[in-house]
Amino acid sequence: MSLEVRAIDESEFREWLLAKRAGFLMPPVIKDEDIADRRPHTDLNRAYGAFDRGRIVATFHSFPQRLSTVGGADLAADAVSAVTVAPTHRRRGLLSRMMAGDLARAKERGDACATLIAAEYPIYGRFGFGVASWTTEWVVDVTRSGLDRRTGEVEGGGRIDLSDGAEIRKVGPGLHRRLAAQRAGITDRTARGWDIGTGNSYPVEPWTEPFYAVYRSAAGEAEGYVAYTADDKWSDQKQPANTAKVRDLVAVTPAAERALWRYVCSVDWITRVRTGYRAPDDILPLLLPDPRAAQVLTHADMLWLRILDVPEVLEPRTYATEGGLVLDVRDAVGFAAGRYRLDASPEGGSCTPTTAAPDLVLDVAELATLALGDESAVRLAALGRVEEAAAGAAARADLLLRTSRRPWSMDVF
């Protein structure tokens, strides 16, 4: 019997949520309050299910997103989420059918790209997705870090104020937008996202109210904030052994970033700090007098990117220097296939179809790893994943495409 794949209707929303939870090994229980909270924020036209004799056996959801690129512009993205297939229905092409339909609709809408956070690494490359950013989490032994924890003085005349979720909802969105203008890979946060992140919504999952602190410059302007929780552990010798877990840290100036990390690492009774997911080139380890006090807990892929329109992705960004590059892009589906000439400069670029001889030949998934400046074309060539059709083209691509700070995608969606 053939399996039907289609958008769900209103009467199927509860079952769809249950199927999604089961797919992510979450208890398959839904309260009426869960439905009331989630339904207004779910576009059923973009919530798909696979049906076997009326039962939902796979789920898929997408929603509109803005993704920051190099230089501060943002891209229209099709954000993919809630991807599950029931263990009883694997290897039947259900994900392929749902993904193909969603990407085709995104291409028709004019989205530049699609994005997702992959639960498992091997799944999405076959659909043209490539890893556009990575993430790292450290745990800091602050007792061995060498930081002077005796003073709360902030450099340069700035100050740190304890705060609450209501203030973060006021100052946070503006700071987040400023950060997105500085750093590639940042995905936008909706008003609902800010509500969920600060506990101002129905608690679908257990909620622990965090501590908040805001950094203000000498002029009184908010330039960053941190949200963190702390456990309550003491040794048998009545010595504190508490761990702070950073949920969110946004800073738009180096002074704010340094001050907020120093603050978190100097809170009384805190002996360890878990940083949460940060950019792999975060300043924190080197901010410590002894960087060995920061040990890597996690280093993994974060944002996956699927380019749907090569010029729409490459033209809005800026480039480290001036130069030209002809890219021969292979795309089995055909969305982004073609040969393009990129003329780049620090002010921006132009990307147009061309019949000129190529400099680099690469799959669309490999172009995705280069598009936000994270990966090295030279390394991809060494791996055999990029073909250098012109001598030295990979090195030229690195000069144009790579960025001084790595892209950072801070939010899971």
Solvent accessible surface area in square Angstrom, and as a share of the most:
residue,aa,sasa,rsa
1,M,181,0.81
2,S,105,0.68
3,L,19,0.09
4,E,89,0.40
5,V,38,0.22
6,R,79,0.29
7,A,37,0.29
8,I,8,0.04
9,D,68,0.35
10,E,105,0.47
11,S,100,0.65
12,E,27,0.12
13,F,4,0.02
14,R,97,0.36
15,E,64,0.29
16,W,5,0.02
17,L,3,0.02
18,L,53,0.26
19,A,21,0.17
20,K,34,0.14
21,R,28,0.10
22,A,50,0.38
23,G,32,0.30
24,F,88,0.37
25,L,168,0.84
26,M,62,0.28
27,P,90,0.57
28,P,86,0.54
29,V,95,0.55
30,I,18,0.09
31,K,119,0.51
32,D,99,0.51
33,E,90,0.40
34,D,11,0.06
35,I,35,0.18
36,A,72,0.55
37,D,25,0.13
38,R,54,0.20
39,R,63,0.23
40,P,97,0.61
41,H,105,0.47
42,T,16,0.10
43,D,68,0.35
44,L,22,0.11
45,N,116,0.59
46,R,25,0.09
47,A,0,0.00
48,Y,8,0.03
49,G,0,0.00
50,A,0,0.00
51,F,11,0.04
52,D,13,0.07
53,R,190,0.69
54,G,59,0.56
55,R,180,0.66
56,I,14,0.07
57,V,14,0.08
58,A,1,0.00
59,T,0,0.00
60,F,0,0.00
61,H,25,0.11
62,S,0,0.00
63,F,61,0.25
64,P,100,0.63
65,Q,8,0.03
66,R,105,0.38
67,L,0,0.00
68,S,3,0.02
69,T,0,0.00
70,V,21,0.12
71,G,56,0.54
72,G,28,0.27
73,A,39,0.30
74,D,66,0.34
75,L,4,0.02
76,A,32,0.25
77,A,3,0.02
78,D,0,0.00
79,A,0,0.00
80,V,3,0.02
81,S,24,0.16
82,A,11,0.08
83,V,27,0.15
84,T,10,0.06
85,V,40,0.23
86,A,26,0.20
87,P,98,0.61
88,T,97,0.56
89,H,19,0.08
90,R,143,0.52
91,R,224,0.82
92,R,130,0.47
93,G,36,0.34
94,L,3,0.01
95,L,19,0.09
96,S,45,0.29
97,R,113,0.41
98,M,2,0.01
99,M,1,0.00
100,A,61,0.47
101,G,21,0.20
102,D,0,0.00
103,L,5,0.03
104,A,37,0.29
105,R,93,0.34
106,A,0,0.00
107,K,69,0.29
108,E,145,0.65
109,R,106,0.39
110,G,52,0.50
111,D,18,0.09
112,A,4,0.03
113,C,0,0.00
114,A,0,0.00
115,T,0,0.00
116,L,3,0.02
117,I,39,0.20
118,A,17,0.13
119,A,89,0.69
120,E,108,0.48
121,Y,111,0.42
122,P,110,0.69
123,I,43,0.22
124,Y,13,0.05
125,G,38,0.36
126,R,155,0.56
127,F,22,0.09
128,G,7,0.06
129,F,2,0.01
130,G,5,0.05
131,V,10,0.06
132,A,0,0.00
133,S,0,0.00
134,W,63,0.22
135,T,3,0.02
136,T,4,0.03
137,E,14,0.06
138,W,17,0.06
139,V,17,0.10
140,V,0,0.00
141,D,47,0.24
142,V,3,0.02
143,T,86,0.50
144,R,176,0.64
145,S,0,0.00
146,G,54,0.52
147,L,31,0.15
148,D,79,0.41
149,R,75,0.27
150,R,220,0.80
151,T,71,0.41
152,G,74,0.71
153,E,153,0.69
154,V,27,0.16
155,E,73,0.33
156,G,76,0.73
157,G,56,0.54
158,G,10,0.09
159,R,115,0.42
160,I,37,0.19
161,D,43,0.22
162,L,132,0.66
163,S,28,0.18
164,D,76,0.39
165,G,6,0.06
166,A,47,0.36
167,E,43,0.19
168,I,3,0.01
169,R,67,0.25
170,K,163,0.69
171,V,37,0.21
172,G,0,0.00
173,P,29,0.18
174,G,27,0.26
175,L,6,0.03
176,H,7,0.03
177,R,160,0.58
178,R,93,0.34
179,L,11,0.05
180,A,22,0.17
181,A,56,0.43
182,Q,102,0.45
183,R,30,0.11
184,A,9,0.07
185,G,0,0.00
186,I,2,0.01
187,T,5,0.03
188,D,65,0.34
189,R,53,0.19
190,T,83,0.49
191,A,83,0.65
192,R,50,0.18
193,G,29,0.28
194,W,16,0.06
195,D,39,0.20
196,I,82,0.41
197,G,45,0.43
198,T,9,0.05
199,G,31,0.29
200,N,76,0.39
201,S,39,0.25
202,Y,71,0.27
203,P,81,0.51
204,V,37,0.21
205,E,81,0.36
206,P,134,0.84
207,W,91,0.32
208,T,82,0.48
209,E,101,0.45
210,P,8,0.05
211,F,112,0.47
212,Y,6,0.02
213,A,0,0.00
214,V,0,0.00
215,Y,6,0.02
216,R,36,0.13
217,S,20,0.13
218,A,77,0.60
219,A,100,0.77
220,G,34,0.33
221,E,88,0.40
222,A,17,0.14
223,E,21,0.09
224,G,0,0.00
225,Y,1,0.00
226,V,0,0.00
227,A,5,0.04
228,Y,9,0.04
229,T,21,0.12
230,A,44,0.34
231,D,57,0.30
232,D,116,0.60
233,K,122,0.52
234,W,107,0.38
235,S,43,0.27
236,D,142,0.73
237,Q,136,0.60
238,K,167,0.71
239,Q,111,0.49
240,P,35,0.22
241,A,44,0.34
242,N,6,0.03
243,T,12,0.07
244,A,1,0.00
245,K,102,0.43
246,V,8,0.05
247,R,103,0.37
248,D,27,0.14
249,L,1,0.01
250,V,0,0.00
251,A,13,0.10
252,V,9,0.05
253,T,34,0.20
254,P,92,0.58
255,A,29,0.23
256,A,0,0.00
257,E,29,0.13
258,R,71,0.26
259,A,5,0.04
260,L,0,0.00
261,W,0,0.00
262,R,92,0.33
263,Y,47,0.18
264,V,0,0.00
265,C,0,0.00
266,S,30,0.19
267,V,38,0.22
268,D,114,0.59
269,W,150,0.53
270,I,5,0.03
271,T,27,0.16
272,R,106,0.39
273,V,0,0.00
274,R,76,0.28
275,T,1,0.00
276,G,17,0.16
277,Y,95,0.36
278,R,12,0.04
279,A,2,0.02
280,P,24,0.15
281,D,44,0.23
282,D,13,0.06
283,I,46,0.24
284,L,1,0.00
285,P,20,0.13
286,L,150,0.75
287,L,27,0.13
288,L,4,0.02
289,P,89,0.56
290,D,56,0.29
291,P,53,0.34
292,R,204,0.74
293,A,8,0.07
294,A,11,0.09
295,Q,104,0.46
296,V,88,0.51
297,L,85,0.42
298,T,43,0.25
299,H,98,0.44
300,A,35,0.27
301,D,29,0.15
302,M,5,0.02
303,L,0,0.00
304,W,7,0.02
305,L,0,0.00
306,R,1,0.00
307,I,0,0.00
308,L,0,0.00
309,D,42,0.22
310,V,0,0.00
311,P,29,0.18
312,E,90,0.40
313,V,1,0.00
314,L,0,0.00
315,E,63,0.28
316,P,49,0.31
317,R,1,0.01
318,T,35,0.20
319,Y,8,0.03
320,A,71,0.55
321,T,57,0.33
322,E,126,0.57
323,G,32,0.31
324,G,19,0.18
325,L,0,0.00
326,V,6,0.03
327,L,1,0.01
328,D,15,0.08
329,V,2,0.01
330,R,132,0.48
331,D,14,0.07
332,A,114,0.88
333,V,91,0.52
334,G,43,0.41
335,F,40,0.16
336,A,1,0.00
337,A,48,0.37
338,G,29,0.28
339,R,78,0.28
340,Y,20,0.08
341,R,95,0.35
342,L,0,0.00
343,D,58,0.30
344,A,7,0.05
345,S,23,0.15
346,P,65,0.41
347,E,146,0.66
348,G,16,0.15
349,G,23,0.22
350,S,48,0.31
351,C,2,0.01
352,T,70,0.41
353,P,106,0.67
354,T,34,0.20
355,T,136,0.79
356,A,45,0.35
357,A,81,0.62
358,P,27,0.17
359,D,21,0.11
360,L,0,0.00
361,V,16,0.09
362,L,4,0.02
363,D,59,0.31
364,V,2,0.01
365,A,12,0.09
366,E,23,0.10
367,L,0,0.00
368,A,0,0.00
369,T,8,0.05
370,L,1,0.01
371,A,1,0.00
372,L,1,0.00
373,G,2,0.02
374,D,7,0.04
375,E,23,0.10
376,S,12,0.08
377,A,0,0.00
378,V,73,0.42
379,R,141,0.51
380,L,1,0.00
381,A,31,0.24
382,A,90,0.70
383,L,105,0.52
384,G,66,0.63
385,R,109,0.40
386,V,9,0.05
387,E,103,0.46
388,E,76,0.34
389,A,51,0.40
390,A,31,0.24
391,A,107,0.83
392,G,39,0.37
393,A,0,0.00
394,A,3,0.02
395,A,51,0.39
396,R,92,0.34
397,A,0,0.00
398,D,26,0.14
399,L,119,0.59
400,L,5,0.03
401,L,3,0.02
402,R,101,0.37
403,T,39,0.22
404,S,116,0.75
405,R,93,0.34
406,R,74,0.27
407,P,2,0.01
408,W,11,0.04
409,S,1,0.01
410,M,22,0.10
411,D,33,0.17
412,V,98,0.56
413,F,50,0.21
